[in-house]
Amino acid sequence: MDIFKEHISEYSLIREAIGEYKLTIQEIQQVKKGNDIVCGNGVTVANDKLAYPIPTRRKFSYCTDTIYDPEIVPFIKDSDLLYHEAVYLDELREKAHERMHAITVEASEMALKAKVKALIVGHYSSRYKDLTPILHETQSIFANSYLVIGGKTYPVG
């Protein structure tokens, strides 16, 4: 299991605000840190008039080559996107567990419990030539589920 959280270090300045409020380099630096500024005439200008809001940080989690483990739910909770391997359909649950793998149903339940926004399942057994049953079984529990398809990109958040 790994988790990636987007790092956003500072606010983005509204360019027009530089001229409108005659911002100095020091004031610009303060605005980028999220501070309000006090103009030369003593009037305080709120940061939201000078900078765009910081976007919500996105979180991507992935669980690979693992058996279902509900103890990781707190770590992946509220992920924007969860990649979870689901080697087999539910009908092969025993075989999956013997080999320490999760199945589609378990990946979906993990996504549901962790309240993630979207789930991508992958690393399916080569026995599945048609992946439609994998998608249907996954979506039967967690509707916002997708299959890993080589070369396809997936939005985070």
Backbone as CSV, one residue per row, in Angstrom:
resi,resn,N_x,N_y,N_z,CA_x,CA_y,CA_z,C_x,C_y,C_z
1,MET,0.846,-1.173,0.000,0.000,0.000,0.000,0.891,1.234,0.000
2,ASP,0.573,2.164,-0.838,1.231,3.469,-0.857,0.183,4.543,-1.039
3,ILE,0.521,5.726,-0.550,-0.390,6.863,-0.645,0.397,8.067,-1.141
4,PHE,-0.155,8.751,-2.103,0.434,9.979,-2.605,-0.533,11.113,-2.340
5,LYS,-0.032,12.176,-1.729,-0.843,13.370,-1.509,-0.197,14.511,-2.274
6,GLU,-1.011,15.242,-2.977,-0.526,16.367,-3.759,0.006,17.455,-2.835
7,HIS,1.141,18.018,-3.205,1.741,19.086,-2.410,1.518,20.417,-3.120
8,ILE,0.875,21.329,-2.450,0.662,22.680,-2.980,1.264,23.621,-1.955
9,SER,2.338,24.272,-2.329,3.114,25.014,-1.337,2.640,26.445,-1.084
10,GLU,2.097,27.093,-2.098,1.704,28.490,-1.855,0.537,28.900,-2.745
11,TYR,-0.065,30.012,-2.372,-1.189,30.566,-3.121,-0.701,31.128,-4.447
12,SER,-1.578,31.088,-5.447,-1.277,31.697,-6.743,-1.840,33.115,-6.756
13,LEU,-0.988,34.047,-7.059,-1.342,35.463,-7.058,-2.245,35.803,-8.244
14,ILE,-3.223,36.664,-8.005,-4.046,37.209,-9.089,-3.224,38.354,-9.687
15,ARG,-2.770,38.180,-10.905,-1.842,39.147,-11.516,-2.339,40.592,-11.480
16,GLU,-3.627,40.768,-11.734,-4.183,42.120,-11.766,-4.074,42.811,-10.408
17,ALA,-3.998,42.029,-9.338,-3.929,42.595,-7.989,-2.604,43.318,-7.748
18,ILE,-1.557,42.912,-8.447,-0.242,43.552,-8.263,-0.332,45.040,-8.576
19,GLY,-0.893,45.359,-9.738,-1.023,46.761,-10.130,-2.114,47.490,-9.365
20,GLU,-3.228,46.807,-9.161,-4.357,47.436,-8.486,-3.999,47.879,-7.067
21,TYR,-3.261,47.053,-6.354,-2.910,47.373,-4.967,-1.454,47.820,-4.816
22,LYS,-0.753,47.971,-5.965,0.652,48.407,-5.979,1.495,47.589,-4.988
23,LEU,1.420,46.262,-5.168,2.089,45.345,-4.246,3.604,45.369,-4.416
24,THR,4.290,45.374,-3.301,5.756,45.281,-3.319,6.147,43.800,-3.357
25,ILE,7.411,43.537,-3.602,7.912,42.159,-3.612,7.613,41.488,-2.270
26,GLN,7.846,42.206,-1.168,7.597,41.642,0.161,6.113,41.326,0.355
27,GLU,5.246,42.210,-0.127,3.803,41.972,0.003,3.382,40.769,-0.847
28,ILE,3.943,40.665,-2.035,3.645,39.514,-2.898,4.033,38.220,-2.194
29,GLN,5.181,38.207,-1.551,5.621,37.020,-0.810,4.653,36.689,0.319
30,GLN,4.140,37.707,1.001,3.176,37.489,2.083,1.849,36.940,1.541
31,VAL,1.423,37.487,0.408,0.184,37.022,-0.218,0.316,35.544,-0.585
32,LYS,1.451,35.154,-1.159,1.668,33.760,-1.559,1.676,32.813,-0.364
33,LYS,1.978,33.324,0.809,1.948,32.511,2.034,0.545,32.438,2.630
34,GLY,-0.395,33.218,2.055,-1.771,33.177,2.535,-2.149,34.323,3.449
35,ASN,-1.247,35.283,3.618,-1.508,36.400,4.530,-2.276,37.523,3.853
36,ASP,-3.031,38.283,4.655,-3.625,39.532,4.207,-2.496,40.563,4.215
37,ILE,-2.699,41.681,3.542,-1.682,42.743,3.591,-2.323,44.055,4.032
38,VAL,-1.496,44.919,4.577,-1.936,46.257,4.954,-1.317,47.217,3.953
39,CYS,-2.184,47.947,3.227,-1.709,48.896,2.215,-1.121,50.130,2.890
40,GLY,-0.470,50.961,2.089,0.153,52.187,2.588,-0.821,53.112,3.295
41,ASN,-2.087,53.079,2.911,-3.093,53.942,3.549,-3.694,53.308,4.805
42,GLY,-3.133,52.149,5.237,-3.583,51.496,6.458,-4.766,50.558,6.279
43,VAL,-5.257,50.414,5.059,-6.391,49.532,4.784,-5.886,48.097,4.599
44,THR,-6.531,47.163,5.278,-6.175,45.748,5.139,-6.916,45.154,3.955
45,VAL,-6.164,44.455,3.117,-6.752,43.779,1.962,-6.676,42.275,2.221
46,ALA,-7.836,41.637,2.175,-7.913,40.195,2.438,-7.213,39.403,1.342
47,ASN,-6.613,38.310,1.745,-5.869,37.459,0.814,-6.733,36.981,-0.344
48,ASP,-8.016,36.736,-0.104,-8.855,36.214,-1.185,-9.115,37.237,-2.296
49,LYS,-8.746,38.504,-2.054,-8.829,39.529,-3.105,-7.515,39.602,-3.903
50,LEU,-6.484,38.939,-3.385,-5.151,39.024,-3.972,-4.670,37.713,-4.583
51,ALA,-5.241,36.592,-4.131,-4.771,35.281,-4.585,-5.948,34.339,-4.801
52,TYR,-5.728,33.380,-5.674,-6.731,32.346,-5.918,-6.717,31.362,-4.742
53,PRO,-7.858,30.764,-4.444,-7.874,29.768,-3.369,-6.966,28.588,-3.722
54,ILE,-6.334,28.022,-2.712,-5.517,26.831,-2.946,-6.472,25.687,-3.259
55,PRO,-6.199,24.983,-4.360,-7.089,23.864,-4.671,-6.964,22.774,-3.605
56,THR,-8.025,22.028,-3.441,-7.990,20.924,-2.495,-6.933,19.929,-2.948
57,ARG,-6.124,19.491,-2.010,-5.092,18.515,-2.350,-5.738,17.183,-2.680
58,ARG,-5.246,16.577,-3.745,-5.765,15.285,-4.154,-4.931,14.167,-3.519
59,LYS,-5.586,13.022,-3.343,-4.933,11.885,-2.699,-5.148,10.644,-3.560
60,PHE,-4.052,9.964,-3.872,-4.097,8.734,-4.656,-3.485,7.621,-3.825
61,SER,-4.197,6.524,-3.693,-3.705,5.384,-2.920,-3.714,4.150,-3.806
62,TYR,-2.772,3.249,-3.528,-2.826,1.985,-4.247,-2.426,0.826,-3.367
63,CYS,-3.107,-0.284,-3.606,-2.888,-1.526,-2.857,-2.577,-2.612,-3.877
64,THR,-1.374,-3.124,-3.829,-0.953,-4.105,-4.821,-0.544,-5.417,-4.174
65,ASP,-0.750,-6.490,-4.935,-0.379,-7.842,-4.508,-0.653,-8.086,-3.039
66,THR,-1.882,-7.877,-2.663,-2.242,-8.001,-1.255,-3.574,-8.717,-1.096
67,ILE,-3.719,-9.333,0.031,-5.009,-9.904,0.400,-5.822,-8.770,1.042
68,TYR,-7.111,-8.935,1.066,-8.003,-7.943,1.663,-7.625,-7.720,3.128
69,ASP,-7.412,-6.464,3.490,-7.029,-6.137,4.862,-7.742,-4.864,5.288
70,PRO,-8.843,-4.983,6.040,-9.612,-3.797,6.432,-8.849,-2.838,7.345
71,GLU,-7.715,-3.269,7.888,-6.938,-2.384,8.761,-6.296,-1.223,8.009
72,ILE,-6.252,-1.304,6.681,-5.658,-0.183,5.941,-6.670,0.908,5.612
73,VAL,-7.945,0.663,5.892,-8.995,1.646,5.576,-8.663,3.044,6.107
74,PRO,-8.232,3.209,7.359,-7.942,4.571,7.835,-6.849,5.288,7.026
75,PHE,-5.944,4.535,6.452,-4.847,5.148,5.700,-5.291,5.623,4.321
76,ILE,-6.201,4.890,3.700,-6.637,5.250,2.347,-7.946,6.034,2.347
77,LYS,-8.483,6.264,3.530,-9.769,6.955,3.682,-9.786,8.270,2.899
78,ASP,-10.886,8.512,2.228,-11.132,9.751,1.477,-10.170,9.972,0.315
79,SER,-9.582,8.918,-0.204,-8.733,9.074,-1.391,-9.592,9.514,-2.571
80,ASP,-9.010,10.334,-3.399,-9.707,10.732,-4.619,-9.746,9.567,-5.597
81,LEU,-8.679,8.755,-5.558,-8.587,7.610,-6.449,-7.852,6.489,-5.736
82,LEU,-8.424,5.297,-5.777,-7.804,4.107,-5.197,-7.581,3.102,-6.308
83,TYR,-6.338,2.650,-6.454,-6.038,1.520,-7.330,-5.900,0.312,-6.422
84,HIS,-6.672,-0.719,-6.698,-6.607,-1.935,-5.879,-6.577,-3.128,-6.821
85,GLU,-5.640,-4.028,-6.591,-5.587,-5.215,-7.418,-6.708,-6.162,-7.031
86,ALA,-7.295,-6.757,-8.041,-8.391,-7.700,-7.861,-8.176,-8.825,-8.863
87,VAL,-7.452,-9.838,-8.443,-6.994,-10.879,-9.358,-8.129,-11.748,-9.888
88,TYR,-9.093,-12.060,-9.024,-10.164,-12.984,-9.407,-11.544,-12.420,-9.083
89,LEU,-12.529,-13.047,-9.714,-13.919,-12.796,-9.361,-14.225,-13.500,-8.037
90,ASP,-15.355,-13.169,-7.451,-15.755,-13.735,-6.159,-15.827,-15.265,-6.182
91,GLU,-16.174,-15.834,-7.314,-16.285,-17.300,-7.418,-14.964,-18.023,-7.128
92,LEU,-13.840,-17.306,-7.206,-12.529,-17.909,-6.932,-11.908,-17.343,-5.653
93,ARG,-12.757,-16.984,-4.718,-12.318,-16.399,-3.452,-11.280,-17.283,-2.745
94,GLU,-11.549,-18.576,-2.627,-10.622,-19.466,-1.918,-9.254,-19.488,-2.583
95,LYS,-9.251,-19.620,-3.879,-7.993,-19.646,-4.627,-7.221,-18.338,-4.421
96,ALA,-7.933,-17.232,-4.450,-7.302,-15.922,-4.245,-6.671,-15.850,-2.858
97,HIS,-7.398,-16.279,-1.864,-6.897,-16.206,-0.488,-5.717,-17.143,-0.265
98,GLU,-5.732,-18.320,-0.896,-4.577,-19.230,-0.818,-3.322,-18.551,-1.365
99,ARG,-3.517,-17.720,-2.367,-2.395,-17.040,-3.027,-2.167,-15.620,-2.502
100,MET,-2.894,-15.279,-1.434,-2.757,-13.972,-0.777,-3.146,-12.804,-1.695
101,HIS,-4.192,-12.989,-2.470,-4.695,-11.952,-3.371,-6.090,-11.523,-2.964
102,ALA,-6.439,-10.297,-3.326,-7.791,-9.790,-3.131,-8.625,-10.116,-4.367
103,ILE,-9.924,-10.091,-4.195,-10.855,-10.315,-5.299,-11.643,-9.030,-5.552
104,THR,-12.394,-9.027,-6.634,-13.144,-7.829,-7.030,-14.050,-7.310,-5.917
105,VAL,-14.774,-8.217,-5.281,-15.714,-7.827,-4.232,-14.973,-7.147,-3.080
106,GLU,-13.825,-7.680,-2.718,-13.062,-7.111,-1.603,-12.487,-5.740,-1.953
107,ALA,-12.018,-5.575,-3.177,-11.519,-4.260,-3.601,-12.653,-3.238,-3.540
108,SER,-13.837,-3.639,-3.968,-15.006,-2.756,-3.945,-15.413,-2.418,-2.522
109,GLU,-15.412,-3.423,-1.648,-15.757,-3.183,-0.243,-14.745,-2.250,0.412
110,MET,-13.476,-2.396,0.057,-12.434,-1.522,0.587,-12.714,-0.078,0.164
111,ALA,-13.037,0.116,-1.093,-13.347,1.453,-1.602,-14.558,2.049,-0.884
112,LEU,-15.554,1.234,-0.672,-16.770,1.679,0.004,-16.482,2.079,1.448
113,LYS,-15.784,1.219,2.177,-15.465,1.497,3.579,-14.564,2.714,3.732
114,ALA,-13.639,2.891,2.790,-12.691,4.005,2.865,-13.280,5.298,2.308
115,LYS,-14.489,5.224,1.772,-15.160,6.399,1.218,-14.310,7.107,0.169
116,VAL,-13.713,6.314,-0.718,-12.931,6.901,-1.799,-13.890,7.419,-2.877
117,LYS,-13.383,8.285,-3.727,-14.238,8.845,-4.772,-14.316,7.942,-5.993
118,ALA,-13.210,7.261,-6.316,-13.195,6.381,-7.488,-12.250,5.220,-7.232
119,LEU,-12.564,4.087,-7.849,-11.773,2.871,-7.709,-11.363,2.382,-9.085
120,ILE,-10.106,2.010,-9.204,-9.614,1.346,-10.411,-9.100,-0.016,-9.976
121,VAL,-9.568,-1.061,-10.629,-9.065,-2.400,-10.327,-8.206,-2.885,-11.487
122,GLY,-7.197,-3.654,-11.124,-6.291,-4.180,-12.136,-5.628,-5.458,-11.669
123,HIS,-4.651,-5.926,-12.459,-3.881,-7.140,-12.180,-4.780,-8.369,-12.156
124,TYR,-5.628,-8.458,-13.164,-6.557,-9.577,-13.236,-5.822,-10.817,-13.726
125,SER,-6.358,-11.958,-13.374,-5.825,-13.226,-13.851,-5.957,-13.290,-15.370
126,SER,-4.978,-13.911,-16.007,-5.022,-14.053,-17.470,-6.132,-15.000,-17.920
127,ARG,-6.771,-15.681,-16.989,-7.885,-16.570,-17.323,-9.075,-15.768,-17.869
128,TYR,-9.115,-14.466,-17.564,-10.245,-13.642,-17.993,-9.928,-12.962,-19.319
129,LYS,-10.506,-13.497,-20.382,-10.329,-12.891,-21.710,-11.298,-11.718,-21.875
130,ASP,-12.462,-11.836,-21.248,-13.476,-10.779,-21.249,-13.496,-10.177,-19.845
131,LEU,-13.194,-8.903,-19.747,-13.116,-8.246,-18.434,-14.459,-7.681,-17.959
132,THR,-15.478,-7.792,-18.770,-16.789,-7.259,-18.414,-17.313,-7.807,-17.084
133,PRO,-17.210,-9.111,-16.818,-17.692,-9.609,-15.517,-16.928,-8.993,-14.330
134,ILE,-15.667,-8.709,-14.514,-14.881,-8.074,-13.442,-15.445,-6.683,-13.160
135,LEU,-15.688,-5.935,-14.219,-16.240,-4.586,-14.041,-17.626,-4.651,-13.400
136,HIS,-18.478,-5.543,-13.873,-19.842,-5.640,-13.330,-19.833,-6.039,-11.862
137,GLU,-18.993,-6.998,-11.502,-18.951,-7.425,-10.107,-18.420,-6.309,-9.215
138,THR,-17.443,-5.594,-9.699,-16.882,-4.480,-8.926,-17.910,-3.367,-8.771
139,GLN,-18.563,-3.004,-9.856,-19.545,-1.924,-9.812,-20.811,-2.293,-9.060
140,SER,-21.060,-3.584,-8.873,-22.253,-3.984,-8.123,-22.152,-3.558,-6.657
141,ILE,-20.936,-3.326,-6.189,-20.724,-2.886,-4.807,-20.287,-1.431,-4.752
142,PHE,-19.386,-1.052,-5.665,-18.882,0.326,-5.686,-19.063,0.862,-7.104
143,ALA,-20.086,1.658,-7.291,-20.505,2.089,-8.631,-19.427,2.826,-9.409
144,ASN,-18.650,3.671,-8.749,-17.655,4.484,-9.455,-16.341,3.714,-9.604
145,SER,-16.436,2.548,-10.254,-15.286,1.668,-10.462,-14.931,1.590,-11.934
146,TYR,-13.639,1.409,-12.179,-13.119,1.318,-13.540,-12.101,0.192,-13.616
147,LEU,-11.845,-0.264,-14.817,-10.819,-1.274,-15.058,-9.544,-0.600,-15.561
148,VAL,-8.412,-1.133,-15.150,-7.149,-0.666,-15.721,-7.086,-1.150,-17.160
149,ILE,-6.865,-0.220,-18.036,-6.698,-0.519,-19.451,-5.365,0.094,-19.854
150,GLY,-4.469,-0.694,-20.405,-3.143,-0.209,-20.795,-3.217,1.037,-21.666
151,GLY,-2.476,2.050,-21.316,-2.405,3.288,-22.086,-3.477,4.298,-21.757
152,LYS,-4.483,3.896,-20.988,-5.554,4.830,-20.637,-5.115,5.662,-19.423
153,THR,-5.557,6.908,-19.375,-5.276,7.758,-18.224,-6.556,7.932,-17.414
154,TYR,-6.379,8.162,-16.112,-7.500,8.306,-15.202,-7.309,9.568,-14.395
155,PRO,-8.343,10.398,-14.291,-8.198,11.636,-13.505,-8.182,11.335,-12.009
156,VAL,-7.399,12.100,-11.280,-7.361,12.005,-9.820,-8.121,13.205,-9.293
157,GLY,-9.270,12.966,-8.693,-10.070,14.062,-8.150,-10.964,14.705,-9.159
